[in-house]
Amino acid sequence: MKITTKGQVTIPVDIRDQLNMQPGSEVEFVVEGNAVRIVPATAPNLRGRHIVERLRGKSTVRMTTDEIMALTRGDR
């Protein structure tokens, strides 16, 4: 099995079926020595939450949610 230029590999269908992995299933990578195990994720995907937490308080412009939404919609 080869790793693509994007770092992706395909989990064979028989393994996905055996572990009931469906498209959208969350997995984690566990490094053990020089090997990697792929296991079902134990926590929901928190990537979005981590991004928001990292950005919280970084803005230098104070705007209300309505003002931000008007900008994203192109309202004038």
C-alpha positions in Angstrom: 0.0 0.0 0.0 1.4 3.4 -0.9 1.0 6.8 0.8 -0.3 9.5 -1.6 1.4 12.8 -2.0 -1.3 14.2 0.4 -0.3 11.6 3.0 -3.4 9.5 2.5 -3.8 5.7 2.5 -6.8 3.6 1.7 -8.1 1.3 4.5 -9.0 -2.0 2.7 -12.8 -2.6 2.5 -12.6 -5.9 4.5 -11.0 -4.1 7.4 -13.5 -1.2 7.2 -16.3 -3.7 7.2 -14.9 -5.7 10.1 -14.6 -2.6 12.2 -17.8 -1.0 10.9 -15.9 2.1 9.7 -18.2 4.2 7.5 -17.4 7.3 5.5 -17.1 10.1 8.1 -16.0 7.8 10.9 -13.5 9.5 13.2 -10.2 7.7 13.9 -7.0 8.4 15.9 -3.5 7.4 15.1 -1.5 5.8 18.0 2.2 5.5 17.6 3.8 2.4 19.2 7.5 2.2 18.6 8.0 2.4 14.9 4.4 1.3 14.1 1.1 3.1 13.9 -2.3 1.8 15.0 -5.5 3.3 13.6 -8.3 3.2 16.3 -11.8 4.5 16.5 -11.7 8.1 18.0 -12.6 8.2 21.7 -13.7 11.9 21.6 -15.6 13.9 19.0 -13.6 15.9 16.5 -12.5 19.0 18.4 -10.5 20.6 15.7 -12.9 23.4 15.1 -13.1 24.1 18.9 -9.3 24.2 19.1 -9.1 26.7 16.2 -11.7 29.0 17.8 -10.0 28.8 21.2 -6.6 29.7 19.6 -8.2 32.7 17.8 -10.3 33.9 20.7 -9.3 37.4 21.9 -7.0 38.0 18.9 -9.2 40.5 17.0 -8.3 44.1 17.2 -11.6 45.3 15.7 -14.8 45.2 17.8 -17.8 44.2 15.7 -21.1 42.7 16.6 -22.2 39.4 15.1 -24.8 41.3 13.0 -22.0 43.6 11.6 -19.8 40.6 10.8 -22.7 38.7 9.1 -23.5 41.8 7.1 -19.9 41.9 5.8 -19.9 38.3 4.9 -23.2 38.6 3.0 -22.1 41.7 1.2 -24.9 43.8 2.8 -24.4 47.5 2.8 
